[in-house]
Structure formats: structure tokens, C-alpha cells
């Protein structure tokens, strides 16, 4: 349930007067950041959750990183060379890379990690399908030889959000299927995970990795030098929204992944708090993940009926993102304000209504089959969206079996293809960043077409040749035209119905310097003023 602004202010006022969380006598003050939901899965390849992505950036590193201008830069790499026909890519690792167990990072580790990731991720799977050879050139280099043109090599290797191609030791990557969580967390990033202190769903702690060698360039987005300036970092979960606000106001925590939406006006007046810009691809998009393997969700009329239940204005207002925070008029699957924004197929969702949903259910022969909807109760972002979705689907005549759960439990079921009577699911309200949605090959409504490796996969045959053209094309203008065709197919087939674009900015204590305003929390480069 979403608290009202008045309830939030009253609760926050009471909490401000409550006893404070202590730091420990004489202990160095840690950097504390609060994430949206509890951390349960530690594997950024196996899990589609943002909280696991956030964890991953603390512990692991990537070959390529996206900077603040949206350009791909070397991170673990010294650089790369590309053949004239753009089919052969030769990469060299930079010096000084070490895993947290002390072992040197080698090309063998990179290749094993990329292959594991390529079996899980949409754009990774497509890159691997276009690859003829991925071979080591000694310990510090490797070559990617394509068997056909693929215009998004750097887009794939530098993918910033779930699933991120993070590098781990070959012994772990080779031994663990991508659908299974790794049992040992060994990265090469700026912080080391303190597993003995981990309280699943509550807190995770990290210490600075003394052997980490950051790049020489200044930090810029996810690129540049990842300098751990505060030795200890704590990732916390606070389900109570008012408690989050009070803890930040009192300086007991330093950073909130998402500001409590009902309290944003009050917080903006507090000179001790600084808000993220949350522009461009840092915007978020509500959507509905549909299990296309479960009847009746394999019926396009049923999926289109769900799409008609999504009044974007009502969804955003119900979740608190009305006014300047919401963009209810946005009908682009690839985000408004992003490179592939377009209006292809937008007539399908420009004006949605319950009446249209009912008509589509009748046309499709819906026979009151059960629809299992997993409702994330502990997520301040997804709980209110789920409530609106449930109400609208019931109005349209769907026979819903609503199962309210914590997000961590939903995330585990989300990736399973079990029948409904064995823990399966039909529909899940979800949220994604522009980094996830803006590239057609990563977008859940396009990138999983006919792959068959995820329950939210689908197969729209006419989309296949257009995706292949998009994969091979490197010209930006031609790619944009192809993206418009892909969006039209996706909206007409309701592969991944979108429910509204909005801003949900992060907020942090103004005493922090060097905070990277990128779109999700990264904790390197931060220090306290004075």
C-alpha cells in the first residue's frame, strides 16, 4: 500500500524524534546507501533484479563502460582494434587487473564470463550467435571473430544494466549454468563483498579492495577511474518509506536509490539534500512482463487486452508520479528522449480503455482461464503499480489469482517456466530503466523474440528478419528506421506492454562530494566534504 503524503510526513516527523542508528564507538563512518528492495541473489548474470545489478557494480568490473555522454569507453580493457570489414575485433586487457582472491585476471576468465553471460542475456545471446570464434591471444588479449556483421559489439560488451556482462574467474563461470546463482562471489571491482556480514534481504557490506588499480581518467558515468574513497560501504534495505526519509534527514544513511515520491516536494526544500537529475535514460518505464509460454497468454488478443488495461495516466498518478515526474503521453517502447524514440505502432496504445480490453477478450475467445499475477508488495515502485493493474484487469473481466510476495521471491519465480499449478506465473508488473529499454536488442519486448530461453520470450515471425537487419546495421539513421518497424511489431503483438515513463530520482546528503549522477547507484568516487 502506498502511503499518502500526509501520512508520510506525519510518520517521518515521528521517526526523526526516535533514537538514532549508531555507527559504533570510534569506528570509521561507512558510506550507507538504501536500495529499493532486499538483496537475495548475488549473481548479476543469473538475476534480472536491479538490486543485484547494484551489487554487481560494487564487486565486479566490466570490459567496456558507458560514460556520462553515452559513449562506450575501455574499462578493464586497454583498448581494441577493428578490422576494415568490422568482423574481427582484437582486445587487450589493461595491466594490474586482479581478482579479490589475488589471482590475475586473464583472457580465459573473460571468455568464460562472456560465454556464460551470452547464454542468459538478450543482446549477449545475439552477439554469441553472430560470433564464429572467441579465442585467447595469450593471457592479456582475446579476439572476437564475427561470422556475419553485428553493429552492436560495443553496445553488448558495454551493456550497463541487467544483465551486465561482468567478469568473474573462469573456474566459477565454467562451473555454473547461467540460470543458477554462483556459490562464490569473486570479482575484480573496487570493493570486496563481506559475505560473513551479509543479512539477506536486509544489508550487505563491502570493504575497499586494496589491490584494485583504477583507470587514470576521471570518473565519468560508469567509465573512468573507479576510486574507492570511502573504505567501507553498506547496502541497506528499509521497507518503511518514512523510515528511509527520517534516516536520510538525520544523516544515518547517505543515499537513497529512489526518493520517497510523496515526500519529494518537502525534500527538495532541504538544503542538506541533493537530488539526481534523472533525465534521459535514467528515466524509468513501467511495463507488464507476460509469460508467453502459459495459456492463455499465448493468445495475442488476451495480451492486447492487457495492453488496453494500461491507462498510463492512471498508472502514473496511482503510483505518485503525476505532474512533472510522469510522461503519460509517451508511447515509445524505447523511451522518450532516447536515441530510438519513435511512434511506430503507437496507434495501438495511444488511447487505451477497459471497453477495448473487454472487446479483445471476447474476440480472442477468452474462457475465464486463470491468470496468476505476482504482486510485489515490498517495492515502493511496483506495489502501487500492481494495485492499479489488478483493478483494471478485474474491470476488464480477467480471472485473476493475485499472489502478493516480496520481490526477491518473485524474481526467483520470474525466470522459471513451471506450470501455473507448480509455481508458474502469467503476469508480473515490472519497472525498467532507459538503459534497459532504449536499445532494441536489450528491450524485453524485442530482444527476446524467438530465443526461447526465457519465459517472457515470444516469437513474432515477421520480426525476425528486421531484427537481423538491425543487428547487422551500423548506420544510426538506418538503425532508427528499423527500430520503428520493430516497435510496431512489438506493440501490435503486445509482447511487453508498457505502462508509463517517469522519473524517480535518487537523493543523497549534500555533504557527499563526487557522487556519480548516472541513473542507478554506484559508490566509487564518493567522499565526504571537509
Phi, psi and omega per residue, in radians:
X1 nan 2.379 3.120
X2 -1.526 2.244 3.092
X3 -1.273 2.621 3.053
X4 -1.357 2.892 -3.135
X5 -1.077 -0.721 -3.134
X6 -1.112 -0.747 3.107
X7 -1.101 -0.714 -3.130
X8 -1.110 -0.743 -3.138
X9 -1.148 -0.714 -3.140
X10 -1.148 -0.773 3.137
X11 -1.145 -0.711 -3.136
X12 -1.121 -0.697 3.125
X13 -1.074 -0.698 3.120
X14 -1.163 -0.681 -3.100
X15 -1.238 -0.565 3.122
X16 -1.063 -0.546 3.138
X17 -1.472 -0.104 -3.085
X18 -1.370 2.875 3.101
X19 -1.012 2.598 -3.056
X20 -1.582 2.720 3.025
X21 -1.322 2.250 -3.100
X22 -1.500 2.741 3.107
X23 -1.764 -0.212 -3.095
X24 1.705 2.317 -3.073
X25 -1.067 2.134 3.032
X26 1.293 0.014 -3.104
X27 -1.401 2.561 3.044
X28 -1.121 2.391 -3.073
X29 -1.255 2.129 3.139
X30 -1.374 2.846 2.968
X31 -1.536 2.127 -3.062
X32 -2.023 2.145 3.065
X33 -2.191 2.488 -3.040
X34 -1.844 2.196 -3.131
X35 -1.759 2.904 -2.981
X36 -1.198 -0.703 -3.137
X37 -2.371 2.888 -3.080
X38 -1.226 2.553 3.127
X39 -1.495 2.067 3.106
X40 -2.110 -0.696 -3.114
X41 -1.804 2.247 -3.041
X42 -1.752 0.083 -3.023
X43 -1.887 1.889 -3.085
X44 -1.228 -0.192 3.046
X45 -1.539 -0.730 -3.091
X46 -1.315 -0.576 -3.004
X47 -1.784 2.420 3.056
X48 -1.590 0.191 -3.018
X49 -1.495 2.483 3.074
X50 -1.047 -0.679 -3.075
X51 -1.116 -0.585 3.082
X52 -1.266 -0.638 3.014
X53 -1.032 -0.804 3.122
X54 -1.036 -0.767 3.074
X55 -1.040 -0.768 -3.102
X56 -1.020 -0.711 -3.128
X57 -1.205 -0.369 3.043
X58 -1.238 -0.707 -2.887
X59 -1.808 -0.659 -3.030
X60 -1.815 3.051 3.084
X61 -2.338 2.905 -3.096
X62 -2.176 2.738 3.136
X63 -1.204 -0.739 -3.057
X64 -2.252 2.526 -3.129
X65 -2.288 2.641 3.101
X66 -1.597 2.226 3.131
X67 -1.554 -3.109 -3.062
X68 -1.174 -0.271 3.119
X69 -1.704 0.063 3.130
X70 1.446 0.341 3.123
X71 -1.823 2.533 -3.123
X72 -1.511 2.245 -3.102
X73 -2.212 2.667 3.070
X74 -1.091 2.457 3.049
X75 -2.110 -1.318 3.009
X76 -1.338 -0.258 -3.114
X77 -1.573 2.575 2.936
X78 -1.348 -0.614 3.110
X79 2.924 -2.956 -3.131
X80 -2.662 2.774 3.056
X81 -2.171 2.513 -3.090
X82 -2.144 2.333 3.108
X83 -1.203 2.845 -3.092
X84 -1.046 -0.593 3.133
X85 -1.524 0.032 3.099
X86 1.068 0.432 3.119
X87 -1.774 -0.294 -3.136
X88 -2.109 2.123 -3.141
X89 -2.040 2.156 -3.134
X90 -1.971 2.125 -3.045
X91 -1.998 2.563 3.059
X92 -2.235 2.265 3.081
X93 -1.296 2.547 3.091
X94 -1.386 2.813 -3.082
X95 -1.290 2.660 2.992
X96 1.579 0.109 -3.105
X97 -1.351 2.191 -3.135
X98 -2.348 2.495 2.981
X99 -1.397 2.886 -3.102
X100 -1.190 -0.262 3.041
X101 -1.568 0.099 3.095
X102 1.638 -0.205 -3.106
X103 -1.297 2.571 3.085
X104 -1.232 2.468 3.031
X105 -1.377 2.191 -3.108
X106 -2.129 2.974 3.099
X107 -1.081 -0.517 3.083
X108 -1.068 -0.718 3.105
X109 -1.125 -0.734 -3.125
X110 -1.093 -0.837 -3.090
X111 -1.101 -0.780 3.124
X112 -1.084 -0.726 -3.131
X113 -1.154 -0.748 -3.130
X114 -1.159 -0.657 3.128
X115 -1.168 -0.707 3.107
X116 -1.123 -0.804 3.108
X117 -1.076 -0.703 -3.105
X118 -1.155 -0.290 3.054
X119 -1.534 -0.085 -3.045
X120 -2.025 -0.742 -2.972
X121 -1.582 2.649 -3.097
X122 -1.169 -0.968 -3.128
X123 -1.228 -0.551 3.076
X124 -1.129 -0.717 3.115
X125 -1.093 -0.701 -3.134
X126 -1.243 -0.646 3.066
X127 -1.099 -0.789 -3.136
X128 -1.118 -0.611 3.116
X129 -1.168 -0.511 3.123
X130 -1.523 -0.078 -3.057
X131 -1.599 2.270 3.041
X132 -1.545 -0.729 -3.141
X133 -2.486 2.471 2.976
X134 -2.336 1.744 -2.951
X135 -2.272 2.676 3.128
X136 -1.417 2.525 2.956
X137 -2.004 1.317 -3.016
X138 1.325 -2.902 -3.084
X139 -1.318 -0.435 -2.943
X140 -1.957 0.169 -3.130
X141 -2.607 2.797 3.080
X142 -2.682 2.764 -3.100
X143 -2.165 2.332 3.050
X144 -1.895 2.004 3.113
X145 -1.911 2.061 -3.136
X146 -1.501 2.509 3.057
X147 -1.648 -0.134 3.042
X148 -2.703 2.770 -3.120
X149 -1.024 2.440 3.085
X150 -2.495 1.879 -3.000
X151 -1.353 -0.122 -3.034
X152 -2.028 0.664 -3.130
X153 -1.032 -0.852 -3.128
X154 -1.256 -0.579 3.062
X155 -1.031 -0.641 -3.136
X156 -1.296 -0.932 -3.083
X157 -1.166 -0.438 3.136
X158 -1.828 0.301 -3.133
X159 -0.959 2.134 -2.986
X160 -1.490 -0.420 -3.048
X161 -2.134 -3.021 -2.954
X162 -0.974 2.399 -0.243
X163 -1.490 2.206 -3.076
X164 -1.455 2.333 3.124
X165 -1.320 1.292 -3.116
X166 -1.529 2.597 -3.002
X167 -1.726 2.322 3.100
X168 -2.343 2.936 3.136
X169 -1.042 2.513 -3.137
X170 -1.032 -0.612 -3.107
X171 -1.086 -0.520 3.118
X172 -1.494 -0.803 -3.107
X173 -1.092 -0.726 -3.110
X174 -1.229 -0.461 -3.046
X175 -1.595 -0.111 -3.005
X176 -2.189 2.042 3.050
X177 -1.019 2.585 -3.082
X178 -1.153 -0.301 3.091
X179 -1.493 -0.100 -3.089
X180 -1.990 2.400 -3.131
X181 -1.221 2.367 3.092
X182 -1.138 2.572 -3.093
X183 -1.600 -0.239 -3.099
X184 -2.252 2.265 -3.111
X185 -1.783 1.778 3.125
X186 -2.280 1.848 3.095
X187 -1.948 -2.972 3.061
X188 -2.280 0.333 -3.086
X189 -1.432 -3.044 -3.002
X190 -1.279 -0.245 -3.133
X191 -2.256 2.626 3.103
X192 -1.850 2.261 3.106
X193 -1.262 2.288 3.113
X194 -1.684 1.499 -3.008
X195 -1.097 -0.593 -3.108
X196 -1.141 -0.327 -3.128
X197 -1.758 -0.034 -3.063
X198 -1.253 2.260 3.000
X199 -2.016 1.735 -3.045
X200 -0.904 2.306 3.134
X201 1.420 -0.090 -3.069
X202 -2.169 -1.004 -3.126
X203 -2.690 2.631 3.003
X204 -2.339 2.486 -3.109
X205 -2.122 2.687 -3.075
X206 -2.450 2.582 3.009
X207 -2.148 2.680 3.135
X208 -1.020 2.364 3.075
X209 -1.540 1.866 -3.020
X210 -1.134 -0.407 -3.117
X211 -1.604 0.040 3.134
X212 -1.246 2.306 3.118
X213 -1.932 1.799 -3.121
X214 -1.289 2.794 3.035
X215 -1.133 2.805 -3.102
X216 -1.374 -0.406 -3.085
X217 -1.257 2.676 3.057
X218 -1.084 2.638 3.071
X219 -1.073 2.353 -3.103
X220 -2.638 1.806 -3.007
X221 1.101 -2.285 3.067
X222 -1.561 -0.065 -3.081
X223 -1.662 3.106 3.116
X224 1.368 -2.931 -3.060
X225 -1.289 2.207 3.094
X226 -1.680 1.472 -3.081
X227 -1.640 2.070 3.105
X228 -1.446 1.691 -3.043
X229 -1.536 -0.327 3.046
X230 -1.979 2.205 -2.918
X231 -1.217 -0.513 -3.076
X232 -2.252 2.340 -3.140
X233 -2.240 2.440 3.093
X234 -2.129 2.239 3.037
X235 -1.736 2.055 -3.026
X236 -2.032 2.744 3.002
X237 -2.102 2.277 3.076
X238 -2.316 1.640 -3.102
X239 -1.048 -0.533 -3.125
X240 -1.356 2.035 -3.058
X241 -1.109 -0.747 -3.141
X242 -1.128 -0.608 3.098
X243 -1.127 -0.682 3.083
X244 -1.018 -0.832 -3.117
X245 -1.073 -0.815 -3.111
X246 -1.107 -0.735 -3.127
X247 -1.119 -0.684 3.109
X248 -1.197 -0.755 -3.125
X249 -1.072 -0.650 -3.122
X250 -1.483 -0.043 3.131
X251 1.373 0.285 3.124
X252 -1.425 -0.423 2.940
X253 -2.222 2.826 -3.008
X254 -1.879 -0.392 -2.906
X255 -2.705 2.324 3.020
X256 -1.964 2.255 3.119
X257 -1.002 -0.731 3.076
X258 -2.333 2.239 3.067
X259 -1.182 2.446 3.069
X260 -1.033 2.062 -2.928
X261 -1.057 -0.657 -3.121
X262 -1.221 -0.318 -3.082
X263 -1.824 0.013 -3.086
X264 -1.016 -0.800 -3.134
X265 -0.994 -0.755 3.119
X266 -1.157 -0.730 -3.096
X267 -1.157 -0.588 -3.137
X268 -1.143 -0.379 3.122
X269 -1.497 -0.073 -3.095
X270 -1.606 1.969 -3.091
X271 -1.168 -0.231 3.120
X272 -1.478 -0.014 -3.113
X273 -2.114 2.520 3.111
X274 -2.181 2.349 -3.125
X275 -1.773 2.566 2.979
X276 -1.214 2.726 3.118
X277 -1.244 -0.657 3.097
X278 0.955 0.735 -3.141
X279 -1.851 2.968 3.084
X280 1.031 -2.287 -3.087
X281 -1.312 -0.049 3.006
X282 -1.371 -0.152 2.997
X283 -1.122 2.788 3.119
X284 -1.985 2.783 3.098
X285 -2.341 2.165 2.960
X286 -1.306 2.530 3.103
X287 -2.717 3.000 3.111
X288 -2.075 2.037 3.056
X289 -1.433 2.189 -3.074
X290 -1.988 2.336 3.090
X291 -1.513 1.691 -3.054
X292 -1.251 -0.189 3.136
X293 -1.459 -0.208 -3.062
X294 -1.878 2.160 3.001
X295 -1.154 2.509 0.089
X296 -1.631 0.331 -3.068
X297 -1.267 -0.173 3.045
X298 -1.406 -0.032 3.123
X299 -1.634 2.027 -3.057
X300 -1.072 -0.534 3.131
X301 -1.183 -0.646 3.095
X302 -1.157 -0.736 3.129
X303 -1.148 -0.727 3.120
X304 -1.149 -0.537 3.074
X305 -1.145 -0.713 3.058
X306 -1.061 -0.743 3.126
X307 -1.031 -0.634 3.128
X308 -1.286 -0.313 3.082
X309 -1.317 -0.194 -2.996
X310 -1.658 1.485 2.980
X311 -1.381 1.850 -2.999
X312 -1.072 -0.666 3.103
X313 -1.103 -0.741 -3.141
X314 -1.201 -0.715 3.119
X315 -1.055 -0.863 -3.080
X316 -1.166 -0.733 3.112
X317 -1.126 -0.707 -3.137
X318 -1.133 -0.497 3.119
X319 -1.598 -0.026 3.109
X320 1.645 0.118 -3.059
X321 -1.871 0.757 3.030
X322 -1.399 -3.075 3.087
X323 1.081 -2.446 -3.025
X324 -1.223 -0.263 -3.129
X325 -1.393 -0.390 -3.042
X326 -1.909 2.732 3.068
X327 -2.253 1.233 -3.059
X328 -1.131 -0.359 -3.117
X329 -1.455 -0.117 -3.109
X330 -1.286 2.157 3.122
X331 -2.066 0.266 -3.133
X332 -1.584 2.135 3.081
X333 -1.095 -0.431 -3.072
X334 -1.713 0.343 3.071
X335 1.356 2.376 3.001
X336 -1.363 2.420 -3.078
X337 1.500 0.113 -3.141
X338 -1.945 2.901 -3.019
X339 -1.006 -0.566 -3.071
X340 -1.833 0.363 3.068
X341 -0.979 2.327 3.103
X342 -2.781 3.074 -3.109
X343 -2.017 0.265 -3.139
X344 -0.999 2.181 3.110
X345 1.261 0.138 -3.026
X346 -1.182 -0.341 3.092
X347 -1.041 -0.444 -3.134
X348 -1.115 -0.539 -3.038
X349 -2.209 0.094 -3.091
X350 -1.026 -0.765 3.116
X351 -2.245 1.788 -3.141
X352 -1.688 2.736 3.134
X353 -2.793 2.687 3.065
X354 -1.125 -0.622 3.129
X355 -1.066 -0.748 3.103
X356 -1.144 -0.664 3.118
X357 -1.077 -0.792 3.129
X358 -1.076 -0.719 -3.130
X359 -1.135 -0.688 3.125
X360 -1.174 -0.673 3.090
X361 -1.095 -0.713 3.114
X362 -1.159 -0.761 -3.126
X363 -1.128 -0.603 -3.112
X364 -1.488 -0.048 3.101
X365 1.289 0.572 3.109
X366 -1.111 2.237 -3.040
X367 -1.982 0.678 3.078
X368 1.120 0.470 3.085
X369 -1.083 2.593 -3.119
X370 -1.193 2.394 3.056
X371 -2.056 2.055 3.121
X372 -1.564 1.992 3.130
X373 -1.897 2.112 3.109
X374 -1.610 2.068 -3.017
X375 -1.860 1.966 -3.121
X376 -1.313 1.815 -3.041
X377 -1.411 -0.424 -3.033
X378 -1.638 -0.028 -3.117
X379 -1.703 2.038 3.104
X380 -1.069 -0.398 3.093
X381 -1.448 -0.750 -2.978
X382 -1.607 -0.472 -3.128
X383 -1.030 -0.894 -3.134
X384 -1.165 -0.642 3.070
X385 -1.068 -0.774 3.114
X386 -1.028 -0.683 3.139
X387 -1.105 -0.743 3.105
X388 -1.140 -0.764 -3.134
X389 -1.054 -0.777 3.136
X390 -1.051 -0.816 -3.122
X391 -1.078 -0.793 -3.097
X392 -1.177 -0.704 -3.140
X393 -1.178 -0.636 3.082
X394 -1.143 -0.704 3.100
X395 -1.047 -0.613 -3.105
X396 -1.334 -0.279 3.109
X397 1.858 0.245 3.074
X398 -1.288 2.464 3.062
X399 -1.570 1.664 -3.005
X400 -1.668 2.385 2.903
X401 -1.924 1.661 -3.069
X402 -1.492 2.194 3.122
X403 -2.100 1.854 -3.140
X404 -1.445 2.158 -3.043
X405 -2.498 2.894 2.941
X406 -1.256 2.653 -3.088
X407 -1.044 -0.640 -3.110
X408 -1.054 -0.660 3.111
X409 -1.233 -0.668 3.111
X410 -1.134 -0.748 -3.122
X411 -1.037 -0.628 3.112
X412 -1.192 -0.683 3.140
X413 -1.349 -0.498 -3.077
X414 -0.975 -0.647 -3.045
X415 -1.584 0.101 -3.120
X416 -1.743 2.637 3.124
X417 -1.882 0.387 -3.077
X418 -1.108 2.635 3.022
X419 -1.061 2.792 -3.078
X420 -1.027 -0.615 -3.117
X421 -1.439 0.058 3.099
X422 -2.208 0.641 3.103
X423 1.570 0.191 3.118
X424 -1.308 3.114 -3.074
X425 -2.557 2.859 3.111
X426 -2.029 -0.792 -2.977
X427 -2.480 2.416 3.059
X428 -2.404 2.218 2.980
X429 -1.261 2.279 -3.078
X430 -2.350 2.974 3.068
X431 -2.448 2.458 3.140
X432 -2.354 2.723 3.068
X433 -1.491 2.927 3.026
X434 -1.098 -0.461 3.098
X435 -1.147 -0.529 3.107
X436 -1.435 -0.618 -2.954
X437 -1.637 -0.425 -2.900
X438 -1.363 -0.341 3.089
X439 -1.719 2.113 -3.119
X440 -0.940 -0.578 -3.099
X441 -1.344 -0.273 3.056
X442 -1.777 -0.365 -3.106
X443 -1.082 2.306 -3.069
X444 -1.178 -0.285 3.122
X445 -1.554 -0.112 -3.106
X446 -2.267 -0.828 -2.945
X447 -1.122 -0.426 -3.109
X448 -1.689 0.236 -3.114
X449 -1.068 2.119 3.054
X450 1.045 0.415 3.072
X451 -1.510 -0.585 3.069
X452 1.268 0.080 -3.045
X453 -1.694 -0.071 3.119
X454 -2.347 2.589 3.137
X455 -1.133 -0.380 3.093
X456 -1.538 0.160 3.060
X457 -1.228 2.831 -3.067
X458 -2.672 3.036 3.108
X459 -2.545 1.776 3.063
X460 -1.833 1.783 -3.003
X461 -0.970 -0.771 -3.128
X462 -1.122 -0.308 3.138
X463 -1.326 -0.439 -3.009
X464 -1.025 -0.895 -3.126
X465 -1.148 -0.512 3.129
X466 -1.237 -0.696 3.063
X467 -1.073 -0.735 3.133
X468 -1.083 -0.692 3.077
X469 -1.124 -0.743 3.133
X470 -1.093 -0.765 3.122
X471 -0.992 -0.763 -3.035
X472 -1.370 -0.410 -3.018
X473 -1.411 2.439 3.066
X474 -2.042 -0.194 3.127
X475 -1.322 2.122 -3.060
X476 -1.015 -0.713 -3.108
X477 -1.154 -0.741 3.121
X478 -1.175 -0.629 3.097
X479 -1.116 -0.692 3.134
X480 -1.108 -0.702 3.117
X481 -1.130 -0.695 3.108
X482 -1.189 -0.651 3.113
X483 -1.067 -0.628 3.111
X484 -1.127 -0.699 3.079
X485 -1.120 -0.735 -3.128
X486 -1.108 -0.714 3.123
X487 -1.116 -0.691 3.130
X488 -1.046 -0.797 3.100
X489 -1.061 -0.764 -3.074
X490 -1.142 -0.767 -3.127
X491 -1.230 -0.668 -3.138
X492 -1.198 -0.427 3.135
X493 -1.845 0.032 3.102
X494 0.835 0.907 -3.123
X495 -1.223 -0.589 -3.066
X496 -2.737 1.367 -3.009
X497 -1.028 2.284 3.122
X498 -1.621 2.638 -2.988
X499 -2.290 0.194 3.057
X500 2.319 2.287 3.102
X501 -1.657 2.495 -3.083
X502 -2.775 2.944 3.028
X503 -1.829 2.349 2.985
X504 -2.365 1.469 -2.942
X505 -1.258 2.612 2.937
X506 -1.281 2.802 3.088
X507 -2.511 2.507 -3.119
X508 -2.521 2.890 3.100
X509 -1.150 2.346 -3.099
X510 -1.174 -0.246 3.096
X511 -1.270 -0.190 3.105
X512 -1.425 2.390 3.058
X513 -2.034 2.595 3.066
X514 1.433 0.222 3.124
X515 -1.141 2.296 -3.137
X516 -1.546 1.944 -3.116
X517 -1.553 1.553 -3.004
X518 -2.025 -0.585 -3.085
X519 2.407 -0.300 2.979
X520 -2.694 2.812 -2.943
X521 -1.296 2.184 2.907
X522 -2.219 2.413 -2.914
X523 -1.845 -0.016 3.051
X524 -1.313 2.862 3.093
X525 1.293 -0.033 -3.077
X526 -1.591 2.395 3.012
X527 -2.504 2.915 3.111
X528 -1.664 2.358 3.135
X529 -1.119 2.496 3.086
X530 1.395 nan nan
